[in-house]
Amino acid sequence: MPSTQQTWHYGVVAHWWALFNTDGPEIAYFQRFIEDGGQPALDVACGTGRLLVPWLRAGLDVDGCDVSPDMLALCRERAEREGFSPRLYAQAMHKLELERRYRTIVVCGGFGLGSTRAHDQEALQRFHDLLEPGGLLLLDNEAPYNDGWMWKYWLADERAGLPEPWREPGERRTGPDGAEYALRARIVDADPLAQSVTMEMRGWMWRGGELMAEDEHRLTLNLYFRNELELMLERAGFVHIAVRGDYKDEPPTRDTGFLVFIARKPER
């Protein structure tokens, strides 16, 4: 059955991700957990293969899943150009049903996107079920206050100005295909009680100065603080939960922008 999850990773937006979102400290940080007895692994919300393809290149046994068939198609194209044929699954996190079991599951940049809080809790349970006994879940989450653009809308006076107006495309980026791309996002609504923000994104693609494609998609982002996510992980059955900051082996502080939750499925 098709997923009810809403996201913006389709069409022009997916192509932009494939062309320009290709690096980051998360790749090496999570890779060492997989190398250290963490195979096979599952890259949840793998997108166009930002983490998955480098891990395949390193010789690791990693599968991928994503809610967007467009992203997965671009991921497969990239992998096949390098001689890889990964197992890729078009499934939402809260509906994951796979035959294989994993030593490591990585969820990088995807938790809480386009879902409900109930779906997010179910997703954690699905991850737990897909792990082998003693397996490890690695899940990152941006602290809600790390993004000043979103954070200001927790104030009622600021929310009175929503939805934000659309801006012109602005700077374009040229891809290796010779086409030019641009993205713009705006905040449509913010609900501090529900801890959620609704956003819209537009993507444009030009070739030879002519606009060839334009997409617009909406996404609701669930915002989580550390304590809530730890409780959700416990409820899903995880133990020995540790939290690290900004993709380093250090405890987070109040100035940490990204938290990494490291949780283990019990051995029995």
Secondary structure, DSSP 8 states (H G I E B T S, - for coil): ---------SHHHHHHHHHH----THHHHHHHHHHTT--SEEEET-TTTTTHHHHHHTT--EEEEES-HHHHHHHHHHHHHTT----EEE--GGG---S--EEEEEE-S-TTBSS-HHHHHHHHHHHHHHEEEEEEEEEEEE-GGG-HHHHGGGSHHHHTT-S-------S-EE-TTS-EEEEEEEEEEEETTTTEEEEEEEEEEEETTEEEEEEEEEEEEE---HHHHHHHHHHTT-EEEEEEETTSSS---TT-SEEEEEEE----
